[in-house]
């Protein structure tokens, strides 16, 4: 999980909410143009990554359905107050299917039922006070650490202490969203192996390790021509260490 810098609500959602303040999400997305604008806006705010696990969100193609869906962080089914969680822009996140869909794009890599993650185990639970909300965490320092040898995720306790992040809630984020699932470990390990191989190649060519890390950070930790971050951004950031932090400072990274 990384910081999401949420921008203003898309125009069609804002206009619809003002016209029909008690309407449900399902009615809003009935219209293709409204649905697409909201989905694209969500993906743009998140740099093309799942709000929870940071896998790259995929559009549908001839080989499968999109690995993307809209998640309501606070359950939209909560009618205990007059607040309409359905249409609250700050409540909408973009997620992958968490390994639950057999007909998703790249299903061989992404489908791992019953090894589910992200909003699949969350379901309709109200975890507002249980897990971290990616809209409300700091963009720096990184709150999690990653093991290159197996792709495991753990807390960066020192960094959590530095910025006053509740470590119990941060650990619950890993546990409850199953961010350390076998599938996600495998995918993160592959991403980390790739950058490690690139680092070794640069060193073999005679480059100093600090310079090699800096080159990789400049090449990897930036948005591409689609305005997307690399998949498993935080894993790469953690692996590249201080070189990553220098790069993110240089580009004015805020989430």
C-alpha positions in Angstrom: 0.0 0.0 0.0 1.2 3.5 -0.9 -0.2 7.0 -0.5 -3.0 7.9 -2.9 -3.2 11.6 -3.7 -6.9 11.9 -4.4 -7.9 14.7 -6.7 -11.3 16.4 -7.1 -14.3 14.3 -8.0 -15.0 13.7 -11.7 -17.5 16.1 -13.1 -20.2 13.6 -13.9 -20.1 12.0 -10.4 -20.3 15.4 -8.8 -23.2 16.6 -10.9 -25.1 13.3 -10.3 -24.5 13.4 -6.6 -25.9 17.0 -6.4 -29.0 16.0 -8.5 -29.6 12.7 -6.7 -27.8 12.8 -3.3 -29.4 9.6 -2.1 -28.8 7.5 -5.2 -26.9 4.2 -5.1 -23.6 3.5 -6.9 -25.2 0.9 -9.1 -27.6 3.5 -10.6 -24.7 5.9 -11.2 -22.7 3.3 -13.1 -25.7 2.3 -15.2 -24.6 4.9 -17.8 -21.4 4.0 -19.6 -20.1 7.5 -19.9 -20.5 8.1 -16.1 -18.9 4.8 -15.2 -15.9 5.2 -17.5 -15.2 8.7 -16.4 -15.2 7.7 -12.7 -13.1 4.6 -13.3 -10.5 6.4 -15.4 -10.3 9.1 -12.8 -9.8 6.6 -10.0 -7.1 4.8 -12.0 -5.4 8.1 -12.8 -5.3 9.2 -9.1 -3.7 5.8 -8.3 -1.2 5.8 -11.1 -2.7 2.6 -12.5 -2.1 0.5 -9.3 -4.4 -1.4 -7.0 -5.0 0.7 -3.9 -4.1 -2.2 -1.6 -1.5 -4.5 -3.2 -0.1 -2.2 -5.9 -0.4 -4.7 -8.8 -1.0 -2.9 -12.1 -4.7 -2.7 -12.9 -5.4 -4.2 -16.3 -8.1 -3.4 -18.8 -10.1 -6.1 -20.5 -8.9 -7.6 -23.7 -9.7 -10.6 -26.0 -8.1 -12.9 -23.4 -10.0 -11.9 -20.3 -12.0 -9.4 -18.2 -10.4 -6.4 -16.6 -8.5 -6.9 -13.4 -10.2 -3.8 -11.9 -13.2 -3.0 -9.8 -14.3 0.0 -7.6 -14.1 -0.6 -3.9 -15.9 1.4 -1.3 -13.5 1.7 1.6 -16.3 2.3 4.1 -19.2 -0.2 3.2 -21.7 1.5 0.9 -24.3 -0.6 2.6 -24.0 1.4 5.8 -27.3 3.3 6.3 -26.8 4.0 10.0 -26.5 7.8 9.2 -27.7 10.1 6.4 -24.3 10.0 4.8 -24.4 8.4 1.4 -21.3 6.3 1.2 -22.2 5.1 -2.3 -21.3 8.4 -4.0 -18.7 9.8 -1.6 -15.7 10.3 -3.9 -13.3 10.0 -1.0 -14.7 6.6 -0.3 -14.0 5.2 -3.8 -10.8 3.2 -4.5 -9.7 1.1 -7.4 -8.7 -2.5 -6.7 -7.7 -5.6 -8.5 -9.9 -8.7 -8.1 -7.6 -10.1 -5.5 -7.0 -13.4 -7.2 -10.7 -14.3 -7.2 -11.6 -14.2 -10.9 -10.7 -17.2 -13.1 -11.5 -15.3 -16.3 -9.4 -12.2 -15.6 -6.7 -10.9 -17.9 -3.4 -12.8 -17.3 -5.3 -15.3 -15.2 -2.3 -17.7 -15.0 -0.5 -15.1 -12.9 -3.4 -13.3 -11.3 -6.0 -16.0 -10.4 -5.2 -17.9 -7.2 -8.5 -19.0 -5.7 -8.8 -19.4 -2.7 -5.6 -17.4 -2.1 -7.4 -14.1 -2.1 -6.4 -10.6 -1.1 -7.3 -6.9 -1.1 -11.1 -6.2 -1.0 -12.0 -9.8 -1.3 -11.5 -10.7 2.3 -12.7 -7.2 3.3 -16.0 -7.7 1.7 -18.7 -5.5 3.4 -16.8 -5.3 6.7 -16.3 -1.8 8.2 -12.6 -1.7 8.8 -12.3 2.1 9.1 -10.7 1.7 12.6 -8.9 -1.6 11.8 -6.7 -1.0 8.7 -4.9 1.9 7.1 -6.7 4.0 4.5 -4.3 4.7 1.6 -5.7 8.2 1.3 -4.6 9.0 4.9 -1.1 7.6 5.1 2.0 9.8 4.5 3.7 9.6 1.1 7.1 9.3 2.8 8.7 7.5 4.5 7.7 4.0 3.2 5.8 2.1 5.9 6.6 -1.4 4.7 9.6 -3.5 4.0 10.0 -6.3 1.4 12.2 -9.3 1.3 13.8 -9.8 -2.1 14.4 -13.5 -1.7 10.7 -14.4 -1.2 8.7 -11.2 -1.8 7.4 -11.1 1.8 6.0 -7.9 3.2 6.5 -6.7 6.8 6.3 -3.5 8.8 9.0 -0.9 8.7 8.7 -0.3 12.5 11.2 2.6 12.6 9.4 4.5 9.8 6.0 3.9 11.3 7.3 5.3 14.6 8.9 8.3 12.8 5.6 9.5 11.4 3.3 8.3 14.2 1.5 5.6 12.2 -0.3 3.1 14.4 1.7 -0.2 14.0 -1.2 -2.3 15.2 -3.3 -0.9 12.4 -0.5 -1.2 9.9 0.1 -4.8 10.7 -3.7 -5.4 10.5 -3.5 -3.9 7.0 -1.1 -6.7 6.0 -3.0 -9.4 7.8 -6.6 -8.5 7.0 -6.1 -7.6 3.4 -3.8 -10.7 3.0 -1.0 -8.6 1.4 1.5 -11.4 2.3 -0.4 -14.0 0.4 1.6 -16.6 -1.6 0.4 -15.0 -4.9 1.5 -11.5 -4.0 4.8 -12.8 -2.6 5.4 -14.6 -5.9 4.6 -11.5 -8.0 6.6 -9.2 -5.9 9.6 -11.5 -5.9 9.5 -11.6 -9.7 9.5 -7.8 -9.8 12.4 -7.6 -7.3 14.3 -10.3 -9.2 14.1 -8.2 -12.3 15.5 -5.1 -10.7 18.2 -7.1 -8.9 19.2 -8.7 -12.2 19.4 -5.2 -13.8 21.5 -4.0 -10.9 24.0 -6.9 -11.3 24.3 -6.2 -15.0 25.2 -2.6 -14.4 27.7 -3.5 -11.8 29.2 -6.2 -14.1 29.7 -3.4 -16.7 31.8 -1.5 -14.2 29.3 0.8 -12.6 29.6 1.5 -8.8 26.7 0.1 -6.9 25.5 3.5 -5.7 25.5 4.8 -9.3 23.7 1.7 -10.5 21.0 2.1 -7.9 20.6 5.8 -8.9 20.2 4.9 -12.6 17.6 2.2 -11.8 15.7 4.6 -9.5 15.6 7.2 -12.2 14.4 4.7 -14.8 11.9 2.9 -12.7 10.4 5.2 -10.1 8.6 7.5 -12.5 5.3 7.4 -14.3 5.2 6.0 -17.8 3.6 7.5 -20.9 0.2 6.4 -19.6 0.8 8.2 -16.3 1.2 4.9 -14.4 3.6 3.9 -11.7 5.5 0.6 -12.0 3.7 -2.4 -10.4 4.6 -3.1 -6.8 6.0 0.4 -6.6 6.7 0.2 -2.8 8.7 -3.0 -3.3 11.0 -1.4 -5.8 11.2 1.8 -3.6 12.3 -0.3 -0.6 14.9 -2.3 -2.6 16.5 0.8 -4.1 16.8 2.5 -0.7 18.2 6.0 -0.6 18.5 6.2 -4.4 14.7 5.8 -4.5 14.2 8.5 -2.0 16.4 10.9 -3.9 14.6 10.2 -7.1 11.1 10.7 -5.5 12.2 13.9 -3.9 13.6 15.1 -7.3 10.3 14.5 -9.1 8.2 16.0 -6.3 6.5 12.7 -5.4 3.4 13.1 -3.1 1.7 9.8 -3.8 
